[in-house]
C-alpha cells in the first residue's frame, strides 16, 4: 500500500467553481503536510502546509487536516484556468524525506 | 523569500561525458538538499539526500558512483552525472530545506538533461 494516496484525475472543474482535492496517508505519526502545484514541464511550487487539525486558509486555497481519519484536503475557490496543473500532496517521513502522492491533475474549463 | 536556483536550466551533451548541475539556496541557508529525477508523465523520484559537510545518502537503486553529489556549503549542492548515457536524459530537480529545522522543501526550477 502506497503511503500517500491521491486520485490521479483528471479533475475537471468549471471556471469559478471550487476544486476539491483529497489525500490520505498511512503513517498515523505524521505531523506535517504539504501541498505543491506542478505545471506541466515545471518544478513543484509550494502552495501551503498544515500542521494542526482543522482548516488553514491562504487566499483562494484552504487546506483541511483530519489526523484521526488520516486525510488532508485542498480546496481551490473561484478556480481559474491558471489553476490547471497537477497538485502534489507531500508528507515527510521520520527522516524528513517527502513521501509524495501520485498527484491530482486539475483541469479548469472556461 | 526561500528561492532556490539551478544551473544550467538546459544541457545537451554527448554520451560518455559528465555533466554538473548546481543547486543554490539564494536567500536562506540549507543544511539539507534533495535531488530528484522526473521522467515525462511520471512522479518525482528521490535520488539522494545531501547534507552539508557530509556524504550524501542515496536511495535504493541509485548508483552513487554515477551520480556524484557534493554539498560543500550551506547554500550550494552539486550533482554530477558521470559518463552520461541516453537513459540518463531526464528532468533533474533539487530542493532545499532551511537550517531552521522546518520540513518545508523549496524546489529549484529544474535542469533538463538530454544525452545524445
Backbone of each chain as ProteinMPNN parsed JSONL, in Angstrom:
{"seq_chain_A": "XXXXXXXXXXXXXXXXXXXXXXXXXXXXXXXXXXXXXXXXXXXXXXXXXXXXXXXXXXXXXXXXXXXXXXXXXXXXXXXXXXXXXXXXXXXXXXXXXXXXXXXXXXXXXX", "coords_chain_A": {"N_chain_A": [[0.847, -1.194, 0.0], [0.564, 2.143, -0.941], [2.094, 4.912, 0.66], [1.146, 7.505, 0.627], [-1.755, 8.609, -0.762], [-3.459, 9.715, -3.636], [-6.131, 10.733, -5.757], [-5.668, 10.371, -9.186], [-6.947, 11.77, -11.15], [-7.987, 13.035, -14.431], [-9.302, 15.933, -12.758], [-11.977, 17.678, -13.558], [-12.974, 20.987, -13.588], [-15.323, 23.558, -13.591], [-14.718, 26.949, -14.554], [-14.491, 29.275, -11.931], [-15.698, 27.663, -10.07], [-15.448, 25.461, -7.163], [-12.603, 23.575, -6.549], [-11.911, 20.412, -5.27], [-9.571, 18.584, -3.627], [-8.238, 15.527, -2.548], [-6.262, 13.721, -0.129], [-4.829, 10.908, 1.294], [-3.079, 9.348, 3.997], [-0.786, 6.93, 5.343], [0.832, 6.734, 7.619], [0.283, 7.102, 10.868], [1.628, 8.664, 12.638], [2.453, 10.943, 11.337], [3.112, 14.409, 11.127], [3.175, 16.783, 9.702], [2.069, 18.383, 6.687], [2.02, 18.903, 3.217], [1.166, 20.853, 0.378], [1.794, 21.011, -3.039], [2.028, 22.632, -6.197], [2.323, 21.701, -9.539], [3.089, 22.726, -12.628], [2.846, 21.616, -16.025], [5.882, 20.434, -17.213], [7.335, 21.972, -15.482], [8.908, 22.664, -12.27], [7.886, 21.625, -8.919], [5.924, 23.906, -6.951], [5.498, 25.451, -3.817], [2.369, 25.506, -2.268], [0.94, 25.524, 0.193], [1.257, 24.633, 3.703], [0.257, 22.481, 6.396], [-0.19, 21.856, 9.833], [-1.837, 21.467, 12.009], [-4.937, 20.045, 13.128], [-7.953, 20.793, 11.398], [-8.884, 23.74, 9.562], [-6.949, 25.679, 7.253], [-6.41, 28.71, 5.788], [-5.37, 30.363, 2.819], [-5.481, 32.879, 0.855], [-7.119, 31.992, -2.084], [-6.952, 29.373, -1.487], [-7.586, 26.591, 0.639], [-6.498, 24.483, 3.118], [-7.307, 21.421, 4.626], [-7.173, 19.444, 7.481], [-7.418, 16.279, 8.928], [-6.458, 14.405, 11.31], [-7.286, 12.159, 12.705], [-8.761, 10.696, 10.87], [-6.867, 10.481, 8.994], [-6.501, 12.086, 6.684], [-5.908, 14.7, 4.353], [-6.934, 17.63, 2.786], [-7.325, 19.793, -0.068], [-8.766, 22.764, -0.974], [-9.713, 24.712, -3.721], [-10.849, 27.765, -4.294], [-13.057, 29.659, -6.458], [-12.018, 28.805, -9.0], [-9.552, 29.191, -11.511], [-8.481, 29.263, -14.974], [-5.694, 29.301, -14.879], [-5.151, 27.755, -12.731], [-5.018, 25.217, -13.584], [-3.24, 22.366, -13.362], [-0.974, 19.936, -11.927], [-1.5, 18.698, -8.722], [0.309, 18.097, -5.88], [0.46, 16.107, -3.035], [2.341, 16.022, -0.123], [4.082, 14.273, 2.366], [6.224, 14.303, 5.05], [8.561, 11.748, 5.971], [9.942, 9.938, 8.79], [12.591, 10.574, 8.504], [12.572, 12.939, 7.328], [12.296, 12.928, 4.63], [10.315, 13.497, 1.777], [7.256, 11.88, 1.203], [5.491, 11.449, -1.601], [2.23, 11.812, -3.006], [0.635, 10.479, -5.954], [-0.238, 12.615, -7.318], [-2.771, 14.898, -8.345], [-4.354, 15.7, -11.262], [-5.622, 18.717, -12.279], [-8.047, 20.251, -14.226], [-9.185, 23.213, -15.336], [-11.988, 24.429, -16.767], [-12.987, 26.889, -19.098]], "CA_chain_A": [[0.0, 0.0, 0.0], [1.336, 3.362, -1.029], [1.962, 5.635, 1.909], [0.355, 8.708, 0.392], [-2.638, 8.3, -1.884], [-4.266, 10.782, -4.224], [-6.761, 10.391, -7.029], [-4.837, 10.966, -10.238], [-7.758, 12.631, -12.014], [-8.095, 14.465, -14.213], [-10.447, 16.535, -12.112], [-12.427, 18.77, -14.406], [-13.678, 21.963, -12.753], [-15.694, 24.778, -14.339], [-14.143, 28.193, -14.066], [-15.277, 29.909, -10.891], [-16.179, 26.667, -9.112], [-14.494, 25.009, -6.149], [-11.938, 22.294, -6.792], [-11.662, 19.727, -4.003], [-8.57, 17.536, -3.823], [-8.061, 14.745, -1.329], [-5.016, 12.989, 0.059], [-4.819, 10.101, 2.505], [-1.73, 8.901, 4.33], [-0.84, 5.705, 6.144], [1.587, 6.843, 8.866], [-0.52, 7.848, 11.841], [2.511, 9.582, 13.357], [2.807, 12.115, 10.527], [2.779, 15.656, 11.814], [3.087, 17.935, 8.806], [1.515, 18.012, 5.395], [2.338, 19.957, 2.268], [0.578, 20.827, -0.954], [2.569, 21.661, -4.075], [1.436, 22.699, -7.528], [3.323, 21.492, -10.579], [2.654, 22.913, -14.003], [3.499, 20.701, -16.956], [7.227, 20.823, -17.617], [7.962, 22.824, -14.469], [9.151, 22.023, -10.979], [6.813, 21.923, -7.961], [5.983, 25.125, -6.145], [4.752, 25.296, -2.583], [1.119, 26.24, -2.097], [0.796, 25.739, 1.627], [1.456, 23.48, 4.566], [-0.647, 22.468, 7.544], [0.283, 21.001, 10.916], [-2.864, 21.24, 13.025], [-6.27, 19.66, 12.673], [-8.831, 21.902, 11.078], [-8.707, 24.434, 8.287], [-5.978, 26.764, 7.126], [-6.739, 29.41, 4.555], [-4.378, 31.277, 2.249], [-6.045, 33.368, -0.403], [-8.183, 31.12, -2.601], [-6.657, 27.996, -1.099], [-7.833, 26.156, 2.009], [-6.087, 23.118, 3.438], [-8.067, 20.848, 5.731], [-6.467, 18.289, 8.022], [-8.121, 15.445, 9.891], [-5.469, 13.383, 11.659], [-7.967, 10.93, 13.139], [-9.127, 9.971, 9.656], [-5.651, 10.42, 8.18], [-6.606, 12.685, 5.358], [-5.702, 16.133, 4.196], [-7.53, 18.032, 1.525], [-7.044, 21.147, -0.555], [-9.852, 23.383, -1.721], [-9.363, 25.879, -4.516], [-12.085, 28.504, -4.562], [-13.051, 30.519, -7.646], [-10.976, 28.225, -9.851], [-9.189, 29.916, -12.725], [-7.717, 28.42, -15.915], [-4.291, 29.24, -14.45], [-5.03, 26.726, -11.681], [-4.854, 23.916, -14.241], [-1.904, 21.861, -13.018], [-1.004, 18.742, -11.083], [-1.334, 19.073, -7.319], [1.007, 17.031, -5.17], [0.392, 16.041, -1.58], [3.636, 15.529, 0.366], [4.121, 14.019, 3.81], [7.586, 13.892, 5.422], [8.693, 10.563, 6.825], [10.694, 10.208, 10.012], [13.906, 11.114, 8.147], [12.366, 14.221, 6.675], [12.127, 12.78, 3.189], [8.911, 13.615, 1.387], [6.505, 10.84, 0.509], [4.554, 12.151, -2.463], [1.168, 11.124, -3.702], [0.839, 10.441, -7.409], [-0.636, 13.904, -7.876], [-4.083, 15.014, -8.973], [-4.376, 16.679, -12.35], [-6.808, 19.572, -12.284], [-8.279, 20.978, -15.476], [-10.225, 24.223, -15.158], [-12.542, 24.7, -18.094], [-13.638, 28.208, -19.167]], "C_chain_A": [[0.881, 1.241, 0.0], [1.074, 4.185, 0.215], [1.118, 6.88, 1.795], [-0.458, 8.476, -0.881], [-3.397, 9.536, -2.329], [-4.956, 10.208, -5.455], [-6.002, 11.107, -8.141], [-5.611, 11.909, -11.149], [-7.732, 12.155, -13.461], [-9.408, 14.884, -13.545], [-10.829, 17.765, -12.935], [-13.319, 19.707, -13.597], [-14.062, 23.158, -13.611], [-15.046, 26.007, -13.717], [-15.079, 28.843, -13.057], [-15.788, 28.956, -9.825], [-15.08, 26.317, -8.104], [-13.928, 23.661, -6.567], [-11.599, 21.686, -5.439], [-10.732, 18.545, -4.25], [-8.333, 16.833, -2.48], [-6.751, 13.97, -1.324], [-5.136, 12.193, 1.354], [-3.403, 9.586, 2.745], [-1.807, 7.759, 5.328], [-0.145, 5.825, 7.498], [0.839, 7.732, 9.864], [0.317, 8.861, 12.615], [2.903, 10.83, 12.583], [2.281, 13.383, 11.171], [2.571, 16.837, 10.877], [2.754, 17.48, 7.395], [1.635, 19.193, 4.448], [1.573, 19.748, 0.97], [1.47, 21.627, -1.899], [1.767, 21.65, -5.369], [2.563, 22.529, -8.537], [2.675, 21.676, -11.943], [3.448, 21.967, -14.905], [4.867, 21.235, -17.377], [7.967, 21.701, -16.628], [8.187, 22.046, -13.182], [8.017, 22.375, -10.016], [7.026, 23.251, -7.242], [5.047, 24.969, -4.955], [3.486, 26.146, -2.603], [0.932, 26.561, -0.614], [1.093, 24.47, 2.398], [0.495, 23.603, 5.74], [-0.133, 21.484, 8.563], [-0.845, 20.594, 11.864], [-4.179, 20.819, 12.399], [-7.117, 20.899, 12.412], [-8.48, 22.497, 9.73], [-7.62, 25.49, 8.377], [-6.196, 27.414, 5.773], [-5.597, 30.321, 4.124], [-4.892, 31.712, 0.89], [-7.195, 32.483, -0.862], [-8.008, 29.665, -2.198], [-6.998, 27.751, 0.373], [-7.371, 24.719, 2.153], [-6.894, 22.664, 4.643], [-7.371, 19.573, 6.182], [-7.325, 17.592, 9.051], [-7.198, 14.274, 10.216], [-6.133, 12.079, 12.091], [-8.338, 10.064, 11.945], [-7.971, 9.871, 8.67], [-5.878, 10.927, 6.763], [-6.361, 14.18, 5.451], [-6.252, 16.511, 2.831], [-7.13, 19.462, 1.182], [-8.252, 21.624, -1.345], [-9.309, 24.594, -2.467], [-10.668, 26.583, -4.864], [-11.927, 29.363, -5.814], [-11.959, 30.066, -8.622], [-10.804, 29.013, -11.137], [-8.455, 28.977, -13.676], [-6.249, 28.288, -15.516], [-4.067, 28.249, -13.307], [-4.876, 25.326, -12.278], [-3.416, 23.445, -14.08], [-2.082, 20.526, -12.304], [-0.685, 19.161, -9.657], [-0.801, 17.87, -6.543], [0.824, 17.184, -3.672], [1.703, 15.415, -1.108], [3.601, 15.41, 1.882], [5.53, 13.579, 4.176], [7.563, 12.6, 6.226], [9.582, 10.916, 8.017], [12.114, 10.726, 9.739], [13.787, 12.468, 7.439], [12.228, 14.144, 5.164], [10.634, 12.814, 2.856], [8.412, 12.319, 0.753], [5.436, 11.567, -0.298], [3.411, 11.236, -2.877], [1.447, 11.195, -5.197], [0.483, 11.771, -8.06], [-2.008, 13.836, -8.516], [-4.015, 16.086, -10.041], [-5.698, 17.423, -12.334], [-6.882, 20.304, -13.617], [-9.444, 21.924, -15.246], [-10.71, 24.646, -16.541], [-13.28, 26.035, -18.101], [-15.144, 28.08, -19.375]], "O_chain_A": [[1.8, 1.382, 0.806], [-0.028, 4.164, 0.764], [0.449, 7.274, 2.75], [0.096, 8.184, -1.941], [-3.909, 10.301, -1.511], [-4.43, 9.31, -6.113], [-5.728, 12.304, -8.046], [-5.023, 12.744, -11.836], [-7.479, 10.975, -13.705], [-10.46, 14.276, -13.745], [-10.095, 18.751, -12.993], [-14.301, 19.274, -12.995], [-13.207, 23.72, -14.296], [-14.857, 26.082, -12.503], [-16.285, 28.953, -13.281], [-16.264, 29.398, -8.779], [-13.953, 26.805, -8.184], [-14.665, 22.731, -6.893], [-11.063, 22.365, -4.564], [-11.068, 17.622, -4.992], [-8.243, 17.469, -1.43], [-6.209, 13.616, -2.372], [-5.504, 12.743, 2.392], [-2.629, 9.411, 1.805], [-2.781, 7.639, 6.071], [-0.488, 5.1, 8.432], [0.779, 8.952, 9.711], [-0.223, 9.809, 13.185], [3.609, 11.688, 13.111], [1.165, 13.427, 11.689], [1.869, 17.788, 11.221], [3.094, 16.377, 6.967], [1.385, 20.337, 4.826], [1.363, 18.619, 0.525], [1.852, 22.761, -1.608], [0.937, 20.77, -5.598], [3.625, 23.138, -8.406], [1.827, 20.886, -12.357], [4.57, 21.574, -14.585], [4.979, 22.369, -17.845], [9.09, 22.13, -16.89], [7.718, 20.919, -13.027], [7.267, 23.319, -10.265], [8.155, 23.658, -6.967], [3.949, 24.425, -5.074], [3.521, 27.337, -2.911], [0.784, 27.72, -0.227], [1.172, 23.38, 1.832], [-0.013, 24.684, 6.037], [0.314, 20.394, 8.207], [-0.814, 19.511, 12.449], [-4.491, 21.197, 11.269], [-7.011, 21.909, 13.108], [-7.868, 21.853, 8.878], [-7.401, 26.106, 9.42], [-6.17, 26.746, 4.74], [-4.945, 30.962, 4.948], [-4.752, 30.995, -0.101], [-8.142, 32.252, -0.11], [-8.836, 28.82, -2.539], [-6.735, 28.59, 1.234], [-7.799, 23.841, 1.403], [-7.133, 23.438, 5.57], [-7.021, 18.724, 5.363], [-7.893, 18.228, 9.939], [-7.161, 13.279, 9.492], [-5.584, 11.003, 11.859], [-8.238, 8.838, 12.005], [-8.099, 9.238, 7.622], [-5.5, 10.286, 5.783], [-6.579, 14.816, 6.482], [-6.056, 15.797, 1.848], [-6.663, 20.223, 2.029], [-8.699, 20.955, -2.277], [-8.55, 25.394, -1.919], [-11.484, 26.067, -5.628], [-10.817, 29.746, -6.185], [-11.093, 30.849, -9.014], [-11.772, 29.442, -11.764], [-7.864, 27.993, -13.231], [-5.626, 27.262, -15.79], [-2.927, 27.943, -12.959], [-4.632, 24.363, -11.551], [-2.489, 24.062, -14.606], [-3.202, 20.055, -12.106], [0.278, 19.888, -9.412], [-1.384, 16.786, -6.555], [1.012, 18.266, -3.117], [2.126, 14.388, -1.639], [3.154, 16.316, 2.586], [5.999, 12.566, 3.657], [6.676, 12.379, 7.05], [9.928, 12.081, 8.213], [12.764, 11.257, 10.64], [14.783, 13.053, 7.013], [12.064, 15.163, 4.494], [9.809, 12.235, 3.563], [9.065, 11.743, -0.118], [4.569, 12.228, 0.273], [3.601, 10.035, -3.074], [2.37, 11.876, -5.644], [0.851, 12.03, -9.206], [-2.364, 12.843, -9.149], [-3.664, 17.234, -9.767], [-6.766, 16.812, -12.372], [-5.905, 20.898, -14.073], [-10.565, 21.485, -14.99], [-9.945, 25.149, -17.364], [-14.103, 26.295, -17.222], [-15.845, 29.089, -19.456]]}, "seq_chain_B": "XXXXXXXXXXXXXXXXXXXXXXXXXXXXXXXXXXXXXXXXXXXXXXXXXXXXXXXXXXXXXXXXXXXXXXXXXXXXXXXXXXXXXXXXXXXXXXXXXXXXXXXXXXXXXXXXXXXX", "coords_chain_B": {"N_chain_B": [[10.86, 35.344, -0.457], [12.893, 32.349, 0.268], [14.121, 31.175, -2.093], [15.267, 29.041, -4.608], [17.798, 28.236, -6.829], [18.808, 26.761, -9.942], [21.405, 25.592, -12.014], [22.839, 24.434, -15.021], [19.778, 25.399, -16.784], [19.13, 23.978, -18.951], [20.707, 21.315, -20.599], [22.586, 19.799, -23.095], [24.319, 16.995, -24.023], [27.002, 14.854, -25.138], [26.999, 11.279, -25.292], [28.74, 9.613, -22.728], [30.078, 11.74, -21.65], [30.514, 13.979, -18.794], [28.301, 15.727, -16.658], [27.652, 18.599, -14.767], [25.449, 19.802, -12.332], [24.236, 22.587, -10.664], [22.857, 23.571, -7.54], [21.424, 26.082, -5.752], [20.619, 27.748, -2.73], [19.212, 30.824, -2.437], [18.46, 32.82, -0.612], [18.477, 31.796, 1.904], [19.837, 29.553, 4.371], [20.688, 26.219, 3.798], [20.732, 23.228, 5.298], [20.135, 20.772, 4.392], [19.722, 19.302, 1.263], [17.871, 18.027, -1.457], [17.882, 15.729, -4.155], [16.067, 15.106, -7.037], [14.598, 13.151, -9.656], [12.729, 13.269, -12.615], [10.799, 11.653, -14.929], [9.025, 11.983, -18.071], [5.595, 12.517, -17.517], [5.601, 11.098, -15.176], [5.964, 10.464, -11.619], [7.764, 12.471, -9.197], [10.981, 11.293, -8.381], [12.916, 10.512, -5.703], [16.382, 10.831, -5.562], [18.635, 11.216, -3.945], [19.739, 12.341, -0.705], [21.222, 15.206, 0.469], [23.493, 16.35, 2.764], [24.948, 19.137, 4.31], [28.404, 19.199, 4.462], [28.713, 16.473, 4.827], [28.609, 13.046, 3.656], [26.477, 12.192, 0.917], [23.267, 10.621, 1.065], [22.043, 7.938, -0.639], [19.202, 6.82, -2.491], [17.71, 3.584, -2.755], [18.859, 1.697, -5.465], [19.956, 3.79, -6.876], [22.894, 4.738, -8.389], [25.697, 5.574, -6.673], [28.237, 6.126, -7.589], [27.842, 7.0, -10.077], [26.174, 9.162, -9.961], [27.303, 11.799, -8.608], [27.368, 13.593, -5.663], [27.843, 16.667, -4.079], [27.946, 18.669, -1.247], [29.003, 21.311, -0.343], [28.701, 23.71, 0.977], [26.454, 25.776, 2.93], [24.723, 26.777, 1.117], [24.974, 25.649, -1.351], [24.731, 22.851, -3.439], [25.913, 20.249, -5.497], [25.264, 18.182, -8.319], [26.717, 15.695, -10.126], [26.526, 14.075, -13.098], [28.024, 11.349, -14.149], [29.764, 10.011, -16.961], [27.544, 10.091, -18.807], [24.606, 8.629, -20.241], [22.159, 7.985, -22.836], [19.859, 7.055, -21.477], [19.956, 8.44, -19.138], [18.838, 10.813, -19.636], [16.663, 13.228, -18.543], [14.542, 15.102, -16.276], [15.978, 16.931, -13.87], [15.65, 17.803, -10.565], [16.242, 19.884, -7.824], [15.804, 20.316, -4.297], [15.595, 22.368, -1.374], [16.02, 22.517, 2.125], [15.382, 24.509, 4.924], [17.82, 25.606, 7.351], [16.679, 26.01, 9.761], [15.301, 23.88, 10.638], [12.731, 23.361, 9.962], [10.43, 21.469, 7.995], [9.747, 22.12, 5.421], [10.224, 21.943, 1.964], [11.829, 23.668, -0.588], [11.689, 24.027, -3.983], [13.996, 23.952, -6.713], [14.106, 25.321, -10.084], [14.638, 23.274, -11.83], [16.551, 21.129, -14.048], [16.93, 20.304, -17.34], [18.152, 17.505, -18.863], [19.614, 16.249, -21.718], [20.916, 13.571, -23.276], [22.829, 12.697, -25.929]], "CA_chain_B": [[11.936, 34.59, 0.164], [13.009, 30.918, 0.022], [14.325, 30.958, -3.522], [16.287, 28.054, -4.968], [18.131, 28.303, -8.255], [19.555, 25.649, -10.518], [22.135, 25.961, -13.221], [22.068, 25.149, -16.041], [18.376, 25.006, -16.898], [19.083, 23.017, -20.061], [22.01, 20.867, -21.051], [22.649, 18.717, -24.09], [25.697, 16.512, -24.041], [27.244, 13.594, -25.85], [27.106, 10.096, -24.452], [30.069, 9.392, -22.186], [30.596, 12.934, -20.974], [29.981, 14.246, -17.456], [27.545, 16.968, -16.563], [27.488, 19.07, -13.393], [24.276, 20.653, -12.101], [24.338, 23.305, -9.389], [21.627, 23.937, -6.834], [21.764, 27.104, -4.751], [19.592, 28.457, -1.976], [19.649, 32.201, -2.636], [18.169, 33.729, 0.494], [18.442, 31.08, 3.174], [20.836, 28.509, 4.497], [20.067, 24.907, 3.674], [21.583, 22.138, 5.752], [19.779, 19.575, 3.643], [19.179, 19.46, -0.082], [17.422, 16.764, -2.036], [17.931, 15.649, -5.613], [15.01, 14.286, -7.607], [14.571, 12.979, -11.104], [11.351, 13.07, -13.068], [10.607, 11.305, -16.332], [7.749, 12.54, -18.545], [4.315, 11.994, -17.033], [5.807, 10.256, -14.003], [6.119, 11.174, -10.352], [9.121, 12.786, -8.739], [11.669, 10.179, -7.748], [14.051, 10.976, -4.912], [17.62, 10.144, -5.859], [19.573, 11.273, -2.821], [19.642, 13.421, 0.275], [22.543, 15.805, 0.607], [23.651, 17.142, 3.977], [26.137, 19.969, 4.258], [29.582, 18.713, 5.153], [28.791, 15.021, 4.98], [28.312, 12.295, 2.428], [25.068, 12.092, 0.551], [22.575, 9.338, 1.25], [21.396, 7.614, -1.904], [18.065, 5.906, -2.456], [17.974, 2.252, -3.306], [18.846, 1.621, -6.924], [20.659, 4.933, -7.464], [24.325, 4.464, -8.329], [26.4, 6.717, -6.092], [29.434, 6.438, -8.373], [27.411, 7.62, -11.327], [25.567, 10.445, -9.591], [28.139, 12.31, -7.532], [26.76, 14.745, -5.004], [28.707, 17.405, -3.162], [27.208, 19.74, -0.552], [30.176, 21.9, 0.303], [28.367, 24.874, 1.789], [25.045, 25.815, 3.329], [23.9, 27.328, 0.04], [25.298, 25.052, -2.646], [24.919, 21.419, -3.639], [26.084, 19.936, -6.91], [25.05, 16.811, -8.795], [27.461, 15.417, -11.35], [26.166, 12.842, -13.783], [29.259, 10.915, -14.789], [29.613, 9.116, -18.099], [26.103, 10.107, -19.08], [24.085, 7.836, -21.347], [20.825, 8.465, -23.213], [18.839, 6.714, -20.472], [20.035, 9.419, -18.052], [18.087, 12.001, -20.042], [15.547, 13.385, -17.618], [14.378, 16.407, -15.63], [16.585, 16.817, -12.552], [15.149, 18.894, -9.722], [16.732, 19.879, -6.451], [15.036, 21.083, -3.316], [16.399, 22.74, -0.22], [15.287, 22.66, 3.386], [16.047, 25.521, 5.739], [18.603, 25.177, 8.5], [15.873, 26.197, 10.972], [14.748, 22.59, 11.037], [11.401, 23.142, 9.412], [10.473, 20.407, 6.985], [9.366, 22.619, 4.105], [11.218, 21.876, 0.898], [11.661, 24.644, -1.663], [12.243, 23.393, -5.167], [14.587, 24.721, -7.786], [13.335, 25.265, -11.33], [14.915, 22.053, -12.556], [17.515, 21.091, -15.155], [16.625, 19.266, -18.342], [19.347, 16.893, -19.433], [19.425, 15.415, -22.905], [22.167, 12.914, -23.644], [22.712, 12.203, -27.314]], "C_chain_B": [[11.922, 33.132, -0.251], [13.107, 30.59, -1.463], [15.489, 29.994, -3.728], [16.535, 28.159, -6.463], [18.879, 27.046, -8.674], [20.23, 26.135, -11.78], [22.902, 24.749, -13.732], [20.607, 24.713, -16.036], [18.202, 23.952, -17.99], [20.508, 22.571, -20.345], [21.856, 19.701, -22.011], [24.101, 18.278, -24.142], [25.788, 15.212, -24.823], [27.375, 12.447, -24.849], [28.553, 9.914, -24.004], [30.673, 10.582, -21.469], [29.943, 13.082, -19.599], [29.328, 15.618, -17.428], [27.381, 17.344, -15.089], [26.303, 20.018, -13.315], [24.426, 21.277, -10.718], [22.97, 23.648, -8.834], [22.013, 24.903, -5.723], [20.521, 27.617, -4.03], [20.037, 29.914, -1.905], [19.463, 33.091, -1.41], [17.978, 33.01, 1.816], [19.53, 30.021, 3.175], [20.142, 27.153, 4.546], [21.028, 23.826, 4.151], [21.325, 20.872, 4.944], [19.22, 19.963, 2.28], [18.853, 18.069, -0.624], [17.536, 16.847, -3.557], [16.89, 14.646, -6.09], [15.239, 14.16, -9.113], [13.124, 12.719, -11.487], [11.337, 12.795, -14.56], [9.226, 11.796, -16.751], [6.554, 11.763, -18.026], [4.483, 11.012, -15.869], [5.999, 11.121, -12.761], [7.58, 11.539, -10.11], [9.728, 11.549, -8.078], [12.887, 10.722, -7.006], [15.276, 10.14, -5.246], [18.514, 10.081, -4.62], [19.283, 12.469, -1.938], [21.062, 13.908, 0.544], [22.584, 16.672, 1.863], [24.985, 17.881, 3.942], [27.261, 19.365, 5.091], [29.677, 17.218, 5.355], [28.42, 14.337, 3.667], [26.815, 12.232, 2.176], [24.539, 10.691, 0.831], [21.759, 9.055, 0.006], [20.229, 6.656, -1.677], [18.45, 4.59, -3.123], [17.874, 2.288, -4.82], [19.547, 2.783, -7.613], [22.161, 4.719, -7.276], [25.085, 5.682, -7.821], [27.641, 7.09, -6.884], [29.083, 7.104, -9.699], [26.86, 9.029, -11.053], [26.289, 10.972, -8.35], [27.518, 13.583, -6.965], [27.736, 15.34, -4.011], [27.919, 18.547, -2.558], [28.221, 20.473, 0.313], [29.858, 23.091, 1.183], [26.876, 24.848, 2.096], [24.14, 26.38, 2.241], [24.129, 26.651, -1.3], [25.441, 23.534, -2.551], [25.067, 21.195, -5.136], [25.846, 18.455, -7.151], [25.83, 16.664, -10.083], [27.029, 14.065, -11.884], [27.398, 12.419, -14.567], [28.968, 9.921, -15.904], [28.122, 8.967, -18.467], [25.749, 9.267, -20.301], [22.676, 8.315, -21.663], [19.742, 8.167, -22.179], [18.89, 7.633, -19.249], [19.292, 10.709, -18.4], [16.826, 12.101, -19.195], [15.491, 14.829, -17.143], [14.885, 16.246, -14.2], [16.195, 18.049, -11.732], [15.764, 18.774, -8.335], [15.736, 20.608, -5.557], [15.937, 21.351, -2.125], [15.505, 22.935, 0.99], [16.083, 23.588, 4.284], [16.784, 24.915, 6.922], [17.833, 25.336, 9.805], [15.267, 24.897, 11.465], [13.331, 22.344, 10.548], [11.492, 22.191, 8.226], [10.133, 20.881, 5.576], [10.521, 22.499, 3.137], [10.849, 22.897, -0.176], [12.401, 24.107, -2.877], [12.9, 24.398, -6.095], [13.778, 24.557, -9.051], [13.608, 24.038, -12.176], [15.926, 22.235, -13.68], [17.131, 19.961, -16.085], [17.926, 18.782, -18.954], [18.963, 16.014, -20.606], [20.796, 14.865, -23.294], [22.001, 12.29, -25.016], [23.565, 10.966, -27.542]], "O_chain_B": [[11.061, 32.709, -1.022], [12.3, 29.84, -2.012], [16.544, 30.119, -3.108], [15.599, 28.168, -7.261], [19.498, 26.366, -7.855], [19.702, 26.972, -12.513], [23.567, 24.084, -12.938], [20.247, 23.757, -15.35], [17.269, 23.15, -17.965], [21.425, 23.392, -20.329], [21.104, 18.757, -21.769], [25.003, 19.102, -24.288], [24.783, 14.568, -25.123], [27.806, 12.636, -23.712], [29.479, 10.045, -24.805], [31.669, 10.446, -20.759], [28.962, 12.41, -19.282], [29.77, 16.547, -18.105], [27.015, 16.505, -14.265], [26.169, 20.927, -14.134], [24.706, 20.591, -9.735], [22.045, 23.975, -9.578], [22.828, 24.578, -4.859], [19.495, 27.885, -4.656], [21.109, 30.214, -1.379], [20.24, 34.022, -1.201], [17.383, 33.556, 2.745], [20.067, 29.646, 2.133], [19.144, 26.97, 5.243], [22.025, 23.54, 3.487], [22.196, 20.01, 4.828], [18.36, 20.836, 2.167], [19.496, 17.079, -0.276], [17.315, 17.899, -4.156], [16.832, 13.508, -5.625], [15.96, 14.941, -9.734], [12.39, 12.035, -10.773], [11.808, 13.607, -15.357], [8.354, 12.005, -15.907], [6.505, 10.535, -18.085], [3.602, 10.192, -15.613], [6.171, 12.337, -12.845], [8.494, 10.995, -10.73], [9.063, 10.852, -7.311], [13.777, 11.32, -7.61], [15.23, 8.91, -5.222], [19.073, 9.035, -4.291], [18.676, 13.456, -2.353], [21.971, 13.122, 0.81], [21.802, 17.613, 2.003], [26.017, 17.311, 3.587], [27.087, 19.062, 6.271], [30.619, 16.736, 5.984], [27.981, 14.974, 2.709], [26.005, 12.221, 3.103], [25.287, 9.713, 0.83], [20.883, 9.838, -0.362], [20.267, 5.8, -0.793], [19.376, 4.513, -3.93], [16.927, 2.837, -5.383], [19.716, 2.755, -8.832], [22.64, 4.544, -6.156], [25.107, 6.717, -8.487], [28.061, 8.247, -6.862], [29.939, 7.699, -10.353], [27.07, 9.955, -11.837], [25.942, 10.646, -7.215], [27.19, 14.517, -7.697], [28.364, 14.637, -3.219], [27.287, 19.315, -3.283], [28.287, 20.283, 1.528], [30.656, 23.45, 2.049], [26.136, 24.006, 1.587], [22.924, 26.453, 2.421], [23.526, 27.05, -2.296], [26.166, 23.009, -1.706], [24.425, 21.868, -5.942], [26.17, 17.601, -6.325], [25.626, 17.426, -11.029], [27.152, 13.043, -11.209], [27.768, 13.069, -15.545], [28.053, 9.103, -15.809], [27.55, 7.877, -18.435], [26.506, 9.208, -21.271], [22.057, 8.986, -20.838], [18.805, 8.95, -22.024], [17.981, 7.614, -18.419], [19.139, 11.591, -17.555], [16.023, 11.169, -19.143], [16.292, 15.666, -17.558], [14.294, 15.512, -13.408], [16.391, 19.186, -12.161], [15.8, 17.691, -7.75], [14.932, 21.414, -6.025], [16.919, 20.644, -1.9], [14.39, 23.446, 0.891], [17.304, 23.472, 4.394], [16.42, 23.852, 7.426], [18.277, 24.854, 10.847], [14.774, 24.826, 12.591], [12.794, 21.247, 10.702], [12.513, 22.127, 7.543], [10.226, 20.1, 4.629], [11.648, 22.894, 3.435], [9.7, 22.972, -0.611], [13.585, 23.776, -2.807], [12.441, 25.53, -6.248], [12.858, 23.74, -9.096], [12.888, 23.781, -13.141], [16.129, 23.336, -14.191], [17.019, 18.807, -15.671], [18.703, 19.568, -19.496], [18.096, 15.147, -20.497], [21.716, 15.622, -23.602], [21.126, 11.45, -25.226], [23.583, 10.424, -28.647]]}, "name": "protein", "num_of_chains": 2, "seq": "XXXXXXXXXXXXXXXXXXXXXXXXXXXXXXXXXXXXXXXXXXXXXXXXXXXXXXXXXXXXXXXXXXXXXXXXXXXXXXXXXXXXXXXXXXXXXXXXXXXXXXXXXXXXXXXXXXXXXXXXXXXXXXXXXXXXXXXXXXXXXXXXXXXXXXXXXXXXXXXXXXXXXXXXXXXXXXXXXXXXXXXXXXXXXXXXXXXXXXXXXXXXXXXXXXXXXXXXXXXXXXXXXX"}
